[in-house]
């Protein structure tokens, strides 16, 4: 079974998150190599990006392989994305407080230290990318939660029983044939 329109959007967001995560992993690796993995604050983005890569990669892979994967269901994704969003927020706050002593303007470092200038530039990019990744996780969680609740409240309770990538709203709910809609009143009037 092919991906639904909602599923294609979901998969695109997962792939985008994976790409951003790979950039964070590469930058945090470079920053940690310069510091020889000494500072805990530098290791947090490195370790969390590895965990994120494994979790999100497995979720996406299982979603591609299986038509009824539990990891693709909205309740599972909302839970995983919520936890990852909280971890990214907490560890970003800790790391950002440590990085506060590093210069924001790498131009103040003398040109005699090209390795330090490169480390400063990579750290500046990492500072930005970890917060971008958190924002993407946060908004993905909120939008998935919002969409799931609106579909469930609209009568599409089957949203909880299938992966979001395969979810399609039922036609009778899309056309407005809810209980007590105008069509229901017309049918009720014909019966009496």
N, C-alpha and C positions, 0 to 999 in steps of 0.2 A: 504494500500500500504506500502511496506517495505521501509526501508531506502536505499538510493543509496550508492555506495562506497564513494562518496563525503560526503554524509550525515552521514555515520558511523564515518568518520574522524571528522566531525564537532561535533557530539554528544560526541565523546571521548574527544575532546578539552574542551567542555562545562563541562563534568563531572570532568575532571582534574582541571579546573578552580574552580569549586565548592568545590573540596577537598582542594585545596590550600587556598581558601577563608575561609573554616571552620577552618583550622589551624590558619590563621590570626585572625579570630574572637575569637578563644579560647585563643591565646596568648595575644591579646589586652584586653580581659576580665580579665585575670590574672594580667596583668600589671596595669590595671585600678582599680582592687579590692585592690591591695597593696597601691595604691595612693589615694584610695577612690574617684575615678573619679574627681580628683581635677584639673589636668592639661589638658588644651584644646588640646595640642599636642598629648596627650595619647588618648583622646577621638576621634580624627579624624579617626584613623584606625578602631576603634570600630564601629563608626557610618557608615563609608563608607563600611565596610565589611558586615554590616547588610543590607544596601541598595543594595549592590552587590549580596548578597545571595538571596534577594527577587526578584530583577530584573532577574538575571540569572536563578534562579529556576523557575520563572514563564515562561520565554522564553522557557526553556527546556521542561517544563511540557506541555505547549500549543503545542509545536512542536511534542511531543509524541502523544497527544490526537487528534490533527487536521491534516488532510492531506494537508490543504491549509492555514495554519496559516500565518498571515501577519508578526508576530514577528519572523518567521524563514526566511523571505526573506533577501537577501543579503543587500539591501539598509537599512533595519531596523537594522540589526545586525551591519553593519559598523557604522551607526550613534550612536547606543547605546555603542558599544565598544570604539568608538572614544571619546565620552563624559566621559565614565568611565576611559579610559586611561589618559585623561587630568586631571580628578579629582585625580586619584591615584598619578600622577606625582606631582601635586601641593601640595597635602596634605602630601605626603612622604617627599618632600623637606622641608616643614615647620616643620614637626615632627622630621626629621633628624637633623635639626639645633638645635632644643631644646634638643634632645637626645645627642648632642655633649658633654654636660657636664657630662654625665654618663660614667663611666669607660668602656673601651672596654675589658679590662682584669679583669674578676670578681675575680681573684686570689688575687688582691690587697686589697680586703675587708676582714677585720679580721674574723676569723672563729666564733667569738663570736656573729655574726649577721647572722644566717642561713637564716632568712627570706629575708634579704637584698641581700644575695648571690643568692638566688633563683630568686628574682625579677630581679637582674642584668642579670642572665642567660636567663630568659624569655624575657627581653628587648632586649638582643643581638640577640636572635632568631627572635623576632618581627622585628627588624631593617632589617634583611636579607629577611624575608618572604614578607614584604610589597613591597620591590623592585623586588622580584621575581614575585609577582603578577602583578605589573605594567608591567614588561617585557612580561609576558604571554599575557596580554591584548593588549599591543602595537604590538607584533608580530602577534597575532591573527587578529587584525585589518588590518595590512599591508598585510598579506597573503590572507585574505578574499577579500580585495580590489583588490589585484593583480590578483587573480583567477577570480573574477567577471569581471574585465576589459578585461582580455585575452579571456574569453569565449564570452563576448559580441562582442569584436572586431573580433572574429572568426566566427561570424554569429549566435551564440546561444543567440539571444535576449530574449528568453523565460526564461532565468536565473532570470530576474527581476519579473516574474509573478508567481513564485512558491517558496516554502521554499527551502532553500539550502539543507536540509536533504533529499528532494525528487527529487532533480535536477539530470538529466542525460543528457549529451550532445546528440544532435541529430546525428543519424548515418551518414546522408549524409554530415555533417560537419566534422565528425571524419575521414571519409575516404578520405578527400581531395576534395570533389566535391563542392568546392567553385566556385563562378563565376570567370571565366578566369583561372581556373586550367587546367591541361592537359586534363582532361576528358571533360571539357566545350569546349576547343579548338577543340577536336576531334569531338564532336557533332556539333559544329558550322561549321566545315569543311564539314561534311556529308550533312548539310542542303544546302550548296551552291553548 
